[in-house]
Amino acid sequence: MMEFEYNKLTQNLLAQGYTADQFPPYVHIANTTYTKENPLRNFYGGFEYNVSYADRCTFLTACGLQCKGKSCLSNLSYGGIDWTFENDNPIIRCPYGKKDCKEKHPLLQDTCSFTCDRCEVHMTKEEYHYDGSVEYLQKLNEQRVEKEKKEFIALHHGRACEHQMHYSKEGIWTMNYNPIICGNMDCRGSAVDECGFFYCPILNRGLNGSRGNVFYDLKFTYTRSDLRGTFWDGQIDSSIQRGLRFFKSPVSMDICQNVVKLCQDEIRRKVDIEYQYQKYMTASKGEVYNVDVINVRAEQKECRDLMQDLQDLRDGIRISYYADDKKEQQEKKREEKRIRQEKAVLKIEKKIRLNGYDSLDRSEKKIADKNLDQQRIAELEQERLRQQDEIQHKQMNLFDFMGDSGIN
């Protein structure tokens, strides 16, 4: 187990005579205390800077650039070091994007790590100057990227969507049209024309106001596990589940049609990932379990082809519909919940009948008040009193019998 060590801020304050009961106003004791005896023994190593104070402080990079604390990343543990304000080594993204800088800490020079373009900074008492600071250079970089984005859109004659554009690490704007992105954000058009109407810049027109979804069917081919040890052991059957929806809610039919044209492979990858574990477990038993995506289509609402269903049934393929299966599952859950509630109420009634309403704990009283009216509770209390009277009466009769028989 690693030995506990105070952070540098706490070490400096303790050396100056401060204690857990008396400390400067710009710090506070971190919560997550390990022991009540010493609140400074905590997860963050003692004192922490107040956020407002740390954000206002000025820091200096290894190459001499100034930055404000609000631009830094603190509370990061990497390479066995806590990169924090309190240890005077928070990190910041290099405004030049340099990955091979030799002036920063050796642990941050790993070009394969996420820290490759970051460097540590240290607190300084220098007066902060915005010109030439990290924030100034970041602002210039943002302006340059925004300018290049507008140039990229102009190069494509305005037929480029910001939601489909990507800025690479090499500093190049690219665009790969993926209508699934449009569907997931329920896009109604990302550009505005002269009349103030939204339209799709890639299609160069307004999106179809009709809304629908991308529907697809799943064909399952599997080994019948219920026939093991019988004459039909190893028999392979098929079933089809129809009417699965790709998007959670309806979107423009233009988006749906483009997904069907361009993104069927992505739908299949999504299904493969969803059933990957089940396929693996079945294959480990030497059995067959395949899931194929078929009949991908764009529709305003689910359409059922009864003739095709009859043909599949004649071919020995079991047919089900996702909407029906989901409804059946919901009804099953509701029924199971109702049964659980009934059992809980019966248990509460039994407890009231035996020991009375006042014997219930807080959660049980909540269930009783929700499911039993005052009349029912009064009836149960009367039953309890009647049962107690009957028990007392039987006991008295027994004592009388023992007295008449001369039993001591």
C-alpha positions as CSV (number, residue, x, y, z in Angstrom):
1,M,0.0,0.0,0.0
2,M,1.3,3.4,-1.0
3,E,2.3,5.7,1.9
4,F,0.1,8.8,2.3
5,E,1.7,12.1,1.3
6,Y,0.4,15.6,1.5
7,N,0.2,17.6,-1.7
8,K,2.8,20.5,-2.1
9,L,0.2,23.2,-1.2
10,T,-0.6,21.4,2.1
11,Q,3.1,20.9,2.9
12,N,3.9,24.6,2.3
13,L,0.9,25.7,4.5
14,L,1.8,23.4,7.3
15,A,5.4,24.6,7.2
16,Q,4.1,28.2,7.6
17,G,2.2,27.2,10.7
18,Y,-1.3,26.8,9.4
19,T,-3.5,23.9,10.6
20,A,-6.8,22.2,9.7
21,D,-8.6,24.6,12.0
22,Q,-6.9,27.8,10.7
23,F,-5.9,28.3,7.0
24,P,-5.9,31.0,4.4
25,P,-9.2,32.1,2.8
26,Y,-8.1,31.0,-0.7
27,V,-8.0,27.3,0.2
28,H,-10.4,24.8,1.7
29,I,-10.1,21.2,3.1
30,A,-11.0,18.6,0.5
31,N,-13.8,16.3,1.4
32,T,-13.4,12.5,1.1
33,T,-11.6,12.5,4.5
34,Y,-10.0,9.2,5.4
35,T,-10.0,9.7,9.2
36,K,-12.0,12.0,11.5
37,E,-8.9,12.6,13.7
38,N,-7.0,14.3,10.8
39,P,-9.2,15.9,8.1
40,L,-6.1,16.7,6.1
41,R,-5.7,13.0,5.4
42,N,-8.0,12.9,2.4
43,F,-8.0,11.7,-1.2
44,Y,-6.7,15.0,-2.6
45,G,-3.8,15.2,-0.2
46,G,-5.0,17.9,2.2
47,F,-5.9,21.5,1.2
48,E,-7.3,22.5,-2.2
49,Y,-7.4,25.8,-3.9
50,N,-10.8,27.4,-4.2
51,V,-11.9,27.1,-7.8
52,S,-12.4,30.8,-8.2
53,Y,-8.9,31.5,-6.9
54,A,-7.2,28.9,-9.1
55,D,-9.0,30.1,-12.2
56,R,-7.7,33.7,-11.6
57,C,-4.1,32.7,-11.0
58,T,-1.4,33.1,-13.7
59,F,0.7,30.1,-14.8
60,L,3.7,29.8,-17.0
61,T,4.6,27.1,-19.5
62,A,8.1,25.7,-20.0
63,C,8.6,27.8,-23.1
64,G,7.5,31.0,-21.2
65,L,3.9,31.4,-22.3
66,Q,1.4,32.8,-19.7
67,C,-2.0,31.3,-19.1
68,K,-4.9,31.5,-16.7
69,G,-5.8,28.7,-14.3
70,K,-9.3,28.4,-16.0
71,S,-7.5,27.2,-19.1
72,C,-5.7,24.4,-17.3
73,L,-6.6,20.8,-16.6
74,S,-6.2,19.7,-13.0
75,N,-6.9,16.6,-10.9
76,L,-5.3,14.3,-13.5
77,S,-3.3,11.2,-12.4
78,Y,-0.8,9.9,-15.0
79,G,2.5,8.1,-14.8
80,G,2.4,7.9,-11.0
81,I,2.1,11.7,-10.7
82,D,-0.9,13.8,-9.7
83,W,-1.0,16.8,-12.1
84,T,-2.9,19.3,-10.0
85,F,-2.9,23.0,-9.0
86,E,-2.0,21.9,-5.5
87,N,1.2,20.2,-6.8
88,D,1.9,23.2,-9.0
89,N,1.8,21.1,-12.2
90,P,-1.5,21.3,-13.9
91,I,-1.4,20.7,-17.7
92,I,-2.6,22.6,-20.7
93,R,-2.9,21.9,-24.4
94,C,-0.1,23.3,-26.4
95,P,-1.4,26.2,-28.6
96,Y,1.2,25.2,-31.2
97,G,0.2,21.5,-31.2
98,K,3.8,20.4,-30.7
99,K,4.1,16.7,-29.9
100,D,7.9,16.5,-29.8
101,C,8.6,19.4,-27.4
102,K,11.7,18.6,-25.3
103,E,11.1,21.4,-22.7
104,K,8.1,19.7,-21.0
105,H,8.1,16.9,-18.5
106,P,9.5,13.6,-19.9
107,L,6.3,11.7,-19.0
108,L,4.4,14.1,-21.2
109,Q,6.7,13.5,-24.2
110,D,5.2,10.1,-25.1
111,T,3.9,10.7,-28.7
112,C,1.5,7.7,-28.4
113,S,-0.3,9.1,-25.3
114,F,-3.1,11.6,-25.1
115,T,-0.7,13.9,-23.3
116,C,1.5,14.2,-26.4
117,D,0.3,17.7,-27.2
118,R,0.1,18.9,-23.5
119,C,2.6,20.4,-21.2
120,E,2.7,21.2,-17.5
121,V,2.5,24.7,-16.2
122,H,3.7,26.4,-12.9
123,M,2.2,29.2,-10.9
124,T,3.9,32.6,-11.3
125,K,3.6,36.0,-9.7
126,E,4.2,37.7,-13.0
127,E,1.5,40.1,-14.1
128,Y,-0.8,38.5,-16.7
129,H,-0.7,39.9,-20.3
130,Y,-3.3,38.6,-22.7
131,D,-1.2,39.4,-25.8
132,G,1.1,36.5,-26.4
133,S,-0.6,34.3,-23.8
134,V,-1.9,30.8,-24.4
135,E,-5.5,32.1,-24.5
136,Y,-4.5,34.7,-27.2
137,L,-2.8,32.0,-29.3
138,Q,-5.8,29.7,-28.8
139,K,-8.1,32.5,-30.0
140,L,-6.0,33.1,-33.1
141,N,-6.1,29.3,-33.8
142,E,-9.9,29.2,-33.4
143,Q,-10.2,32.2,-35.8
144,R,-7.9,30.4,-38.3
145,V,-9.9,27.2,-38.1
146,E,-13.2,29.1,-38.5
147,K,-11.8,30.9,-41.6
148,E,-10.7,27.6,-43.1
149,K,-14.1,26.1,-42.5
150,K,-15.8,29.0,-44.4
151,E,-13.3,28.6,-47.2
152,F,-14.1,24.8,-47.3
153,I,-17.8,25.5,-47.5
154,A,-17.3,28.1,-50.2
155,L,-15.1,25.7,-52.2
156,H,-18.1,23.3,-52.2
157,H,-20.4,26.1,-53.3
158,G,-22.3,26.1,-50.0
159,R,-23.2,22.4,-50.2
160,A,-21.4,21.4,-47.0
161,C,-23.0,20.8,-43.6
162,E,-21.1,21.7,-40.4
163,H,-22.6,18.6,-38.7
164,Q,-20.9,16.4,-41.4
165,M,-17.6,18.2,-41.4
166,H,-14.5,17.1,-39.5
167,Y,-11.3,18.9,-38.6
168,S,-8.4,16.4,-38.7
169,K,-5.4,16.4,-36.5
170,E,-3.4,17.4,-39.5
171,G,-5.4,20.7,-39.7
172,I,-7.6,19.8,-42.7
173,W,-11.3,20.1,-43.1
174,T,-13.1,17.1,-44.6
175,M,-16.7,16.0,-45.1
176,N,-18.2,12.5,-45.3
177,Y,-22.0,12.6,-45.6
178,N,-23.6,10.2,-43.2
179,P,-27.4,10.7,-43.0
180,I,-27.5,8.7,-39.7
181,I,-26.0,11.7,-38.0
182,C,-28.9,13.8,-39.4
183,G,-31.4,11.3,-38.1
184,N,-29.9,11.0,-34.6
185,M,-30.1,14.8,-34.2
186,D,-33.6,14.9,-35.8
187,C,-32.2,17.5,-38.3
188,R,-34.8,19.8,-39.9
189,G,-32.2,21.6,-42.0
190,S,-28.9,23.2,-40.8
191,A,-28.9,26.2,-43.1
192,V,-31.3,29.2,-43.5
193,D,-32.3,30.6,-46.9
194,E,-33.1,34.2,-47.7
195,C,-36.7,33.8,-46.6
196,G,-35.7,32.5,-43.2
197,F,-36.6,28.8,-43.9
198,F,-34.4,26.0,-42.9
199,Y,-33.0,23.7,-45.6
200,C,-30.4,21.0,-46.1
201,P,-27.2,22.5,-47.6
202,I,-26.1,19.0,-49.0
203,L,-29.4,18.3,-50.7
204,N,-29.7,22.0,-51.5
205,R,-33.4,22.1,-50.6
206,G,-35.8,21.8,-47.7
207,L,-36.2,18.4,-46.1
208,N,-39.4,16.4,-46.8
209,G,-42.0,17.3,-44.1
210,S,-43.3,13.7,-44.1
211,R,-41.7,11.8,-41.2
212,G,-41.0,8.1,-40.9
213,N,-38.3,5.6,-39.9
214,V,-35.9,3.1,-41.3
215,F,-37.4,-0.4,-40.8
216,Y,-35.6,-3.7,-41.1
217,D,-36.2,-7.3,-40.4
218,L,-33.9,-9.8,-38.7
219,K,-33.6,-13.4,-39.8
220,F,-32.4,-15.8,-37.1
221,T,-30.9,-19.2,-38.1
222,Y,-30.2,-21.3,-35.0
223,T,-29.8,-24.8,-33.6
224,R,-32.8,-26.1,-31.7
225,S,-31.5,-26.4,-28.1
226,D,-34.8,-28.0,-26.9
227,L,-34.3,-31.0,-29.1
228,R,-31.0,-32.2,-27.6
229,G,-30.8,-35.9,-26.9
230,T,-33.7,-36.6,-29.3
231,F,-33.9,-38.0,-32.8
232,W,-34.0,-34.4,-34.1
233,D,-30.9,-33.3,-32.2
234,G,-29.0,-30.7,-34.2
235,Q,-32.0,-29.5,-36.2
236,I,-31.6,-26.0,-37.5
237,D,-34.6,-23.7,-37.7
238,S,-35.2,-20.2,-38.9
239,S,-37.4,-17.3,-37.7
240,I,-37.9,-13.7,-38.8
241,Q,-38.6,-10.7,-36.6
242,R,-40.1,-7.9,-38.7
243,G,-40.5,-4.2,-38.2
244,L,-37.5,-3.2,-36.1
245,R,-36.9,0.6,-36.1
246,F,-33.4,2.1,-36.6
247,F,-34.1,5.5,-35.2
248,K,-35.7,6.0,-31.8
249,S,-38.2,8.6,-33.1
250,P,-39.5,9.5,-36.6
251,V,-37.4,11.7,-38.8
252,S,-37.7,13.3,-42.3
253,M,-38.3,10.7,-45.0
254,D,-35.5,12.3,-47.0
255,I,-33.1,11.2,-44.2
256,C,-34.7,7.7,-44.0
257,Q,-34.3,7.2,-47.8
258,N,-30.7,8.3,-47.8
259,V,-29.9,5.9,-44.9
260,V,-31.4,3.0,-46.9
261,K,-29.2,4.0,-49.9
262,L,-25.9,4.7,-48.1
263,C,-25.8,3.2,-44.6
264,Q,-27.1,-0.5,-44.8
265,D,-23.6,-1.7,-43.8
266,E,-23.7,0.5,-40.7
267,I,-27.1,-1.0,-39.7
268,R,-25.6,-4.5,-40.1
269,R,-22.6,-3.6,-38.0
270,K,-24.9,-2.3,-35.3
271,V,-26.8,-5.6,-35.3
272,D,-23.6,-7.7,-35.3
273,I,-22.4,-5.8,-32.2
274,E,-25.7,-6.3,-30.5
275,Y,-25.7,-10.1,-31.0
276,Q,-21.9,-10.6,-30.8
277,Y,-21.9,-12.2,-27.3
278,Q,-24.8,-14.5,-28.1
279,K,-23.1,-15.7,-31.3
280,Y,-19.9,-16.3,-29.4
281,M,-21.5,-18.3,-26.6
282,T,-23.5,-20.4,-29.1
283,A,-20.4,-21.1,-31.3
284,S,-18.5,-22.2,-28.2
285,K,-21.1,-25.0,-27.8
286,G,-20.7,-26.1,-31.4
287,E,-24.1,-24.8,-32.4
288,V,-25.4,-22.5,-35.1
289,Y,-26.7,-19.0,-34.4
290,N,-26.7,-16.4,-37.2
291,V,-28.5,-13.1,-37.5
292,D,-29.0,-11.5,-40.9
293,V,-30.4,-8.0,-41.6
294,I,-32.9,-8.2,-44.4
295,N,-35.5,-6.0,-46.1
296,V,-34.1,-2.6,-45.1
297,R,-36.7,0.0,-46.1
298,A,-37.9,3.6,-45.4
299,E,-41.5,3.9,-44.4
300,Q,-43.8,6.4,-42.7
301,K,-45.2,3.6,-40.6
302,E,-44.8,-0.1,-40.3
303,C,-46.5,-2.0,-43.2
304,R,-47.3,-5.7,-42.9
305,D,-47.2,-8.0,-45.9
306,L,-49.6,-10.8,-45.0
307,M,-49.0,-12.7,-48.2
308,Q,-45.2,-12.8,-47.6
309,D,-45.9,-13.9,-44.0
310,L,-48.1,-16.8,-45.2
311,Q,-45.4,-17.8,-47.7
312,D,-42.7,-17.8,-44.9
313,L,-45.0,-19.8,-42.6
314,R,-45.5,-22.4,-45.4
315,D,-41.7,-22.6,-45.7
316,G,-41.4,-23.4,-42.0
317,I,-40.2,-20.0,-40.9
318,R,-41.7,-18.6,-37.7
319,I,-42.8,-14.9,-38.1
320,S,-43.1,-12.3,-35.3
321,Y,-43.3,-8.5,-35.2
322,Y,-41.1,-6.4,-33.0
323,A,-44.0,-4.1,-32.0
324,D,-46.1,-7.1,-31.0
325,D,-43.2,-8.7,-29.1
326,K,-42.4,-5.4,-27.3
327,K,-46.1,-5.0,-26.3
328,E,-46.2,-8.6,-25.0
329,Q,-43.1,-8.0,-23.0
330,Q,-44.5,-4.8,-21.5
331,E,-47.8,-6.6,-20.6
332,K,-45.7,-9.4,-19.0
333,K,-43.8,-6.9,-16.9
334,R,-47.0,-5.2,-15.8
335,E,-48.4,-8.5,-14.8
336,E,-45.3,-9.4,-12.9
337,K,-45.3,-6.0,-11.2
338,R,-49.0,-6.5,-10.3
339,I,-48.3,-9.9,-8.8
340,R,-45.4,-8.5,-6.7
341,Q,-47.6,-5.7,-5.4
342,E,-50.3,-8.1,-4.5
343,K,-47.9,-10.3,-2.6
344,A,-46.5,-7.2,-0.8
345,V,-50.0,-6.1,0.2
346,L,-50.9,-9.6,1.4
347,K,-47.7,-9.6,3.5
348,I,-48.5,-6.2,5.0
349,E,-52.1,-7.3,5.7
350,K,-50.8,-10.4,7.5
351,K,-48.4,-8.3,9.6
352,I,-51.2,-5.9,10.6
353,R,-53.5,-8.8,11.4
354,L,-50.8,-10.3,13.7
355,N,-49.1,-7.2,15.3
356,G,-51.1,-4.2,14.3
357,Y,-50.5,-1.2,12.0
358,D,-48.1,0.5,14.4
359,S,-45.7,-2.5,14.1
360,L,-45.0,-1.6,10.4
361,D,-41.8,0.2,9.5
362,R,-41.7,3.3,7.4
363,S,-41.5,1.6,4.0
364,E,-44.3,-0.8,5.0
365,K,-46.6,2.0,6.2
366,K,-46.0,3.7,2.8
367,I,-47.2,0.5,1.0
368,A,-50.1,0.1,3.3
369,D,-51.3,3.8,3.0
370,K,-51.0,3.5,-0.8
371,N,-52.9,0.2,-1.3
372,L,-55.2,0.0,1.8
373,D,-57.9,2.5,2.8
374,Q,-58.7,3.3,6.4
375,Q,-61.7,1.0,6.4
376,R,-59.5,-2.0,5.4
377,I,-56.9,-1.2,8.0
378,A,-59.6,-0.9,10.7
379,E,-61.0,-4.3,9.6
380,L,-57.6,-5.9,10.0
381,E,-57.1,-4.3,13.4
382,Q,-60.5,-5.7,14.5
383,E,-59.5,-9.1,13.3
384,R,-56.3,-8.8,15.3
385,L,-58.2,-7.9,18.4
386,R,-60.7,-10.7,17.9
387,Q,-57.9,-13.2,17.4
388,Q,-56.3,-12.0,20.7
389,D,-59.6,-12.3,22.5
390,E,-60.1,-15.9,21.2
391,I,-56.6,-16.8,22.3
392,Q,-57.2,-15.3,25.8
393,H,-60.5,-17.1,26.0
394,K,-59.0,-20.5,25.1
395,Q,-56.2,-19.9,27.7
396,M,-58.8,-19.1,30.4
397,N,-60.8,-22.2,29.6
398,L,-57.6,-24.3,29.8
399,F,-56.8,-22.8,33.2
400,D,-60.4,-23.5,34.4
401,F,-60.1,-27.1,33.2
402,M,-56.8,-27.6,34.9
403,G,-58.4,-26.2,38.2
404,D,-61.4,-28.4,38.0
405,S,-59.2,-31.5,37.4
406,G,-57.1,-30.6,40.5
407,I,-53.9,-30.3,38.4
408,N,-51.3,-28.2,40.1
